[in-house]
């Protein structure tokens, strides 16, 4: 057995009546359902370092600020500078201690303290030609002691200054990380109209233009 069904109603004139119920249902569904906005999970947030975080981390671990800024090429410069400062500080500090001990031993009354003999060139004594005797050698030790103490202090100041310079570099680099500069910095000349003494722009001339962002 079979039955025939129609979704439309045929009028007496033979014209198919449209299915108005379907349109009403579709319209009500469209008007009642809110618009759904899916989060854009594929969007990539542009990288921007935090300046204060860069400074604090760079103060705790030297060179870490440059790492946070993703300026890895600066690490050899940062650590190379610190190694140079450390070598200068160790060298001048060692020389200062040696001359200070030698000067202290040559000026005391204890004959057992003679570290100043290690300062003399091999095979020479205080009375050898070119040394000048006890008085001259004592003055030389005092002068060397003062010189290397000054060099040691300058090495400390240079180390602290270089340490501060790395922090300033990391902070400025983080602040200007997204600073936009136009790639076209070429100087351009173009024609323009210049005002004459009467205020009328009827004089042809040239102007220089450079674009910066």
C-alpha positions in Angstrom: 0.0 0.0 0.0 1.2 3.5 -0.7 0.1 7.0 0.0 0.9 10.3 -1.6 1.5 13.4 0.5 2.1 17.0 -0.5 3.8 19.7 1.6 1.8 22.4 -0.3 -1.9 22.9 -0.6 -3.3 23.0 -4.1 -6.0 25.7 -4.4 -9.1 25.3 -6.5 -7.4 27.3 -9.3 -4.6 24.8 -9.5 -1.9 27.1 -8.0 0.3 25.7 -5.3 0.0 27.7 -2.1 3.5 28.4 -0.6 4.5 26.9 2.7 4.2 30.0 4.9 4.7 28.1 8.2 8.2 27.1 7.1 9.2 30.8 6.5 7.6 31.9 9.9 9.6 29.2 11.8 12.9 30.1 10.0 12.3 33.9 10.7 11.6 33.3 14.3 14.7 31.2 14.7 16.9 33.8 13.0 15.5 36.6 15.2 15.7 34.8 18.5 19.1 33.2 18.2 21.9 35.6 19.4 24.9 36.2 17.2 27.7 33.9 18.2 31.2 35.2 18.1 33.9 32.6 18.3 37.2 33.6 19.8 40.0 34.1 17.3 42.4 31.5 18.7 44.7 31.8 15.7 45.5 35.5 16.3 49.1 35.9 17.5 49.7 38.6 20.0 52.7 40.8 19.0 55.7 40.5 21.3 56.4 43.5 23.6 58.8 43.2 26.5 58.0 44.8 29.8 60.6 47.5 30.6 60.5 47.3 34.4 60.6 43.5 34.4 63.6 43.6 32.0 65.5 46.0 34.3 64.8 44.0 37.5 65.8 40.7 35.9 68.8 42.3 34.4 69.8 43.6 37.8 69.6 40.2 39.3 71.2 38.3 36.5 73.5 40.4 34.3 72.6 40.0 30.7 69.1 38.6 31.3 67.5 41.8 30.3 69.0 41.4 26.8 67.6 37.9 26.7 64.1 39.1 27.6 64.4 41.6 24.8 65.4 38.8 22.4 68.6 40.6 21.6 70.8 37.6 21.9 73.6 39.1 19.8 74.3 41.5 22.6 75.2 38.7 25.1 78.9 38.3 23.9 79.3 42.1 24.3 77.7 42.1 27.8 79.7 39.2 29.2 82.8 40.2 27.4 82.7 43.6 29.1 82.2 42.0 32.5 85.1 39.7 31.9 87.3 42.6 31.0 86.3 44.5 34.1 86.8 41.5 36.3 90.3 40.9 34.9 91.3 44.6 35.4 89.9 44.5 38.9 91.8 41.3 39.8 95.1 42.4 38.2 95.2 45.8 39.8 94.0 44.4 43.2 96.7 41.8 43.1 99.4 44.3 42.3 98.2 46.7 45.0 98.3 44.0 47.6 101.8 43.0 46.6 103.3 46.5 46.7 101.4 47.3 49.9 102.9 44.2 51.7 106.3 45.0 50.3 106.2 48.6 51.5 104.9 47.6 54.9 107.8 45.0 55.3 110.5 47.4 54.2 109.4 50.1 56.6 109.0 47.9 59.7 111.8 46.9 62.0 111.4 43.1 61.7 114.2 41.6 59.6 112.2 38.5 59.0 109.6 40.3 56.8 111.3 40.7 53.5 108.6 40.3 50.8 110.0 43.4 49.1 112.8 41.2 47.8 110.3 39.5 45.5 109.7 42.8 43.8 113.3 43.2 42.8 114.4 41.8 39.4 116.2 38.5 39.6 119.9 38.7 40.6 119.6 42.3 42.0 119.6 43.6 45.5 118.6 47.0 47.0 122.1 48.2 46.7 122.5 47.2 43.1 123.0 49.9 40.5 119.7 51.2 39.2 117.8 50.4 42.4 119.1 53.4 44.2 119.4 52.1 47.8 116.8 51.6 50.5 115.4 55.1 50.5 114.8 55.2 46.7 113.4 51.7 46.6 111.0 52.5 49.5 109.7 55.6 47.7 109.3 53.5 44.6 107.2 50.9 46.5 105.1 53.7 48.0 104.5 55.2 44.5 103.6 51.8 43.0 101.2 51.1 45.9 99.4 54.4 45.4 99.2 53.9 41.7 97.7 50.4 41.8 95.3 51.4 44.5 94.0 54.1 42.2 93.8 51.7 39.3 91.9 49.2 41.5 89.4 51.9 42.5 88.9 53.0 38.9 88.3 49.3 38.0 85.6 49.1 40.6 84.0 52.3 39.3 84.2 51.0 35.7 82.6 47.7 36.6 79.7 49.5 38.4 79.3 51.9 35.5 79.3 49.1 32.9 76.7 47.2 35.0 74.5 50.3 35.0 75.0 50.7 31.3 73.7 47.2 30.6 70.5 48.0 32.6 70.0 51.3 30.7 70.5 49.5 27.4 68.0 46.8 28.3 65.4 49.4 29.5 65.7 51.7 26.4 65.7 48.7 24.1 62.4 47.4 25.8 60.8 50.9 25.5 61.7 51.3 21.8 61.1 47.7 20.8 57.9 48.6 18.8 59.0 52.0 17.8 58.0 52.4 14.2 60.4 54.1 11.8 59.7 54.3 8.1 62.1 52.2 6.1 62.3 55.0 3.5 64.5 57.6 5.0 65.8 58.9 1.7 65.8 62.7 1.1 63.4 63.7 -1.6 63.1 67.0 -3.6 59.8 67.9 -5.1 58.3 71.1 -6.8 56.2 73.4 -4.8 54.6 76.9 -4.9 56.2 79.5 -2.8 54.6 82.7 -1.5 55.9 86.0 -2.8 56.1 89.3 -0.9 52.4 89.9 -1.6 51.3 86.6 0.0 50.4 85.0 -3.3 51.5 81.4 -4.1 52.6 82.0 -7.6 56.3 81.3 -7.4 57.6 77.9 -8.5 60.3 76.4 -6.3 61.8 73.2 -4.8 61.3 71.8 -1.3 63.2 69.1 0.6 61.1 66.3 2.2 61.9 63.5 4.6 59.3 61.3 6.2 59.6 59.9 9.7 57.1 57.9 11.8 
